[in-house]
Amino acid sequence: MKLGELFEQAVEELSKAKVETPRLDAEILFMDTLSLAKSDFVLQKSRDLSDDEAAKLKELVDLRAKRMPVSRIIGKRGFWKYTFALNENTLDPRADSETLIEAVVKDYDKAAKVRILDLGTGSGCLLLSLLGDLVNAKGVGIDTSVGAVDMAKENAEANGLSDRATFVPVDWRDGEILGNLGKFDVVVANPPYIPLADIEGLKPEVKDYDPMLALAGGDDGLLSYRQIAMVLPLVLDAGGAFYAEIGKDKEERVKEIFTKSGYAFKKEYKDLGGIIRVLKFLSP
Ligand SMILES: C[S@@+](CC[C@H](N)C(=O)[O-])C[C@H]1O[C@@H](n2cnc3c(N)ncnc32)[C@H](O)[C@@H]1O
């Protein structure tokens, strides 16, 4: 079968499955599988595919038709300046979370010796992106999921950052273990913040493929913030800053949680869609 012919079949299958961007998704799957740059992909549309190539492509397109995200099918996601490998225990990093990276890197000198803690590190995308820009910074990423911690370690290695990043399986509710990690100048967190009642209404790409541990934020979506506010004094040094990603329209509730715990609200940051996505607090 010709590459172009199978490609058009794939676009049709993905359109029928109500995939939002069928042509783009099929293109990424084809280019990744056949190791083709975009220009070669266009030029090679009339070439014959081997049986193995065609079978592999059909298998991947079927997965996308089942609404598995392209990033999960190819096992990686571009975020900030790096590529992060994913597994079933890691959230698929969102472009919105780059808002937090931008906020932190603007606040510190590139050469500053900042100590960073990432609560709920997942693929490690936040901590590793920060370490990439702040070249003398060191950091620790924790996650209650051992599978996520393993993936983050691999991502640190693959992106040449493992000498400054440590990843450990820790539950942030465990104050004793958390306190043993030491004090940090910067604490960042993108905790699970979807209210339980909203989970069912999420699109299949999220609901069926992102780990529930990375999504579910209790009845009101704020449970993790309350838990983190309780342990933050154990890890955030005097004069330090805490940056939290938040869900849409949750800024007032999250500000209340941290200001009641003695933190001073400093600044809010909007994502590219104009939604307030990150809040910054200062330690007392
Ligand atoms: C929304 S995901 C964020 C992942 C990653 N930081 C990112 O931005 O893509 C939240 C992460 O918090 C972790 N998590 C949930 N509850 C936790 C807890 N009690 N202690 C530590 N990590 C937790 C989840 O396993 C998940 O990896």
PDBQT file of the ligand as one rigid body, heavy atoms in Angstrom, charges set to zero:
ROOT
HETATM    1  C1  LIG A 301      -1.085  17.050  38.124  1.00  0.00    +0.000 C 
HETATM    2  S1  LIG A 301       0.226  15.874  38.307  1.00  0.00    +0.000 S 
HETATM    3  C2  LIG A 301       1.627  16.896  37.933  1.00  0.00    +0.000 C 
HETATM    4  C3  LIG A 301       2.802  16.151  37.375  1.00  0.00    +0.000 C 
HETATM    5  C4  LIG A 301       3.937  17.061  36.880  1.00  0.00    +0.000 C 
HETATM    6  N1  LIG A 301       4.457  17.887  37.953  1.00  0.00    +0.000 N 
HETATM    7  C5  LIG A 301       3.439  17.932  35.740  1.00  0.00    +0.000 C 
HETATM    8  O1  LIG A 301       3.285  19.158  35.956  1.00  0.00    +0.000 OA
HETATM    9  O2  LIG A 301       3.226  17.415  34.632  1.00  0.00    +0.000 OA
HETATM   10  C6  LIG A 301       0.270  15.679  40.067  1.00  0.00    +0.000 C 
HETATM   11  C7  LIG A 301       1.295  14.694  40.583  1.00  0.00    +0.000 C 
HETATM   12  O3  LIG A 301       1.181  14.640  42.010  1.00  0.00    +0.000 OA
HETATM   13  C8  LIG A 301       1.374  13.313  42.431  1.00  0.00    +0.000 C 
HETATM   14  N2  LIG A 301       0.722  13.177  43.757  1.00  0.00    +0.000 N 
HETATM   15  C9  LIG A 301      -0.591  13.087  44.041  1.00  0.00    +0.000 A 
HETATM   16  N3  LIG A 301      -0.794  12.992  45.364  1.00  0.00    +0.000 NA
HETATM   17  C10 LIG A 301       0.459  13.036  45.941  1.00  0.00    +0.000 A 
HETATM   18  C11 LIG A 301       0.922  12.983  47.298  1.00  0.00    +0.000 A 
HETATM   19  N4  LIG A 301       0.070  12.869  48.309  1.00  0.00    +0.000 N 
HETATM   20  N5  LIG A 301       2.240  13.043  47.507  1.00  0.00    +0.000 NA
HETATM   21  C12 LIG A 301       3.114  13.152  46.479  1.00  0.00    +0.000 A 
HETATM   22  N6  LIG A 301       2.728  13.203  45.182  1.00  0.00    +0.000 NA
HETATM   23  C13 LIG A 301       1.418  13.154  44.916  1.00  0.00    +0.000 A 
HETATM   24  C14 LIG A 301       0.754  12.474  41.340  1.00  0.00    +0.000 C 
HETATM   25  O4  LIG A 301       1.262  11.159  41.340  1.00  0.00    +0.000 OA
HETATM   26  C15 LIG A 301       1.139  13.281  40.092  1.00  0.00    +0.000 C 
HETATM   27  O5  LIG A 301       2.347  12.823  39.549  1.00  0.00    +0.000 OA
ENDROOT
TORSDOF 0
